[in-house]
């Protein structure tokens, strides 16, 4: 209910007193009803008598009953927050002393129950014909909630971990940005606000940018989510996820974009896809050159470096050969072989299995001895991963940059993963090649073995009179041959220890009598051809000894001794000697066995074999160059 102050009305001039009073009552009634119906405080300040009339909302909204309300403006101004009071008074004086009719101010107003409300107060000044202020009528709007929301919005806006920009969708000029956006674009607020957002889009994406700007300029309501590139102030390209909201409110169009830097996320995706692609493609390649070329290309493209490549290290020769390298400019670099001693610090680190990740060679004290050579070749940043085989440096996978670059740990891990896959590809190809060699060797060995079996069978069965004895002899010879092959196949090469060959050949005749055989001599590895011939010769000697010599008696003994004379040819001397058997005599007829003893081994190793029928038993002496026994190693 409005209390009436001094009445000054201009609208009744020229109307009778009764009619004027009736008009005034009608106007006052409408005024009272409007003031009663609103939740906003309406006030009427009579400047001539300094009285202020308030509507009922002063009590219902702010807790001030009429008994506590002063008659003039002093009470009102006294309940304004002390920090805001001077500004309100100054603003009022400007309107009252000037020629304006409108006044507006936001301030904090004390509530009857304590505490302050944020209010937006607006008044209209009524002047006399002479310009003298007579009356000001106003409304006080409680904006506490709005102020709190604005404060919360400001806190979220400024403290958000994503970039936020408010902009004019028609001109695409930035109106407001937060600190995170400045960080993402690497520019101060002064270089963003008031400037076109177009400057942050790379030229190659201009078509996509212009299409979006045309949609914004029409006032179309947008709520889009997309990924796009931006070019930072330092020229570096980044990827961002953008949430764009644009809507029309009345005659105004509002737009805001929330921008999240996803550059590392995109790079992680690219690295993962590159590793999958590399693994798939390496399985299809069949040469080391192809593996190296593919690895270098995928590494360089994914990291976006200037160069990438693989170097094969030959430590005994002190050389590294870069056969294939990739360059971002598409230029093919020729194969190069460089001395390792030109990069002493780098090589020392790589030989220890350490990854080199240098951001700037111009300021890397640990590589002082190498830096000048790197820089002369156009390299300022380098990342190198060593490839070790049984602890020995055999290769280096590298990527280089023409300008300084800080390598992240994820990039280092990526290069390490690429190196592991490349090494797996190289070892697979090497294993395949070794398998092909082994298959060829196996085929060759089988042919030789079959030829030897054919010769043994042919000679064993030639001119036989006792088929059963011939079959038995042939079977034992083939068994001896098979045992010799077993010895050869236990190693990775076609070679065997001479003692193992002898033991295997004698095993068919070992009746477990103590001291039946005695072997002595140094460890000597012999080739496959010598091993097979020696095994067959010893088998024949043991067979003859079992039939006619020392092994035919329980107390008979056989000694096999060998030694190497350090002469010009490093000659092997091997002696088979029997004792404890019956007296022996030279055979009246020589069969295949005798010929095998006398000629088989001699022909295989290029030496001499002699038989002596001495009183104590048979003695067989073999003299041959060590190189003959080790032929084929």
ABEGO torsion letter per residue (X at the ends): XBBBBBBBBAAABGBBAAAAAAAAAAAAAAAAAAAAABABBBBBBBAAAGBBBBBAAAAAAAGBBAAABBABAAAAAAABBAAAAAAAAAAAAAAAABABABBBBBBBBBBAAEEBBBBBBBBBBBBBAAGBBABBBBBBBBAAAAAAAAAAAAAAAAABABBBBBBBAAAGBBABBBAAAAAAAGBBAAAABGBBAAAABBAAAAAAAAAAAAAAAAGBBBBBBBBBBBBBAAGBBBBBBBBBBBBBBEABBBBBBBBBBAAAAAAAAAAAAAAAAAAAAAAABABAAAAAAAAAAAAAAAAGBABBBBBBBBAAAGBBBBABBBBAAGBBBBBBBBBAAABAAAAAAAAAGBBBBBABAABBAAAAAAAAAAAAAGBABBBBBBBBBGGBBABBBBBBBABBBBBBAAAAAAAAAAAAAAAAAAAAAAAAAAAAAAAAAAAAAAAAAAAAAAAAAAAAABGBABAAAAAAAAAAAAAAAAAAAAAAAABABBBBBAAAAAAAAAAAABAGBBGABBBBEBBBBBBAAAAAAAAAAAAAAAAAAAAABAAABAABBBBBBBBBBBBAAGBBBBBBBBBGBBBBBBBABBBAAAAAAAAAAAAAAGBBBBBBBBAAEBBBBBBBBAAAAABGX
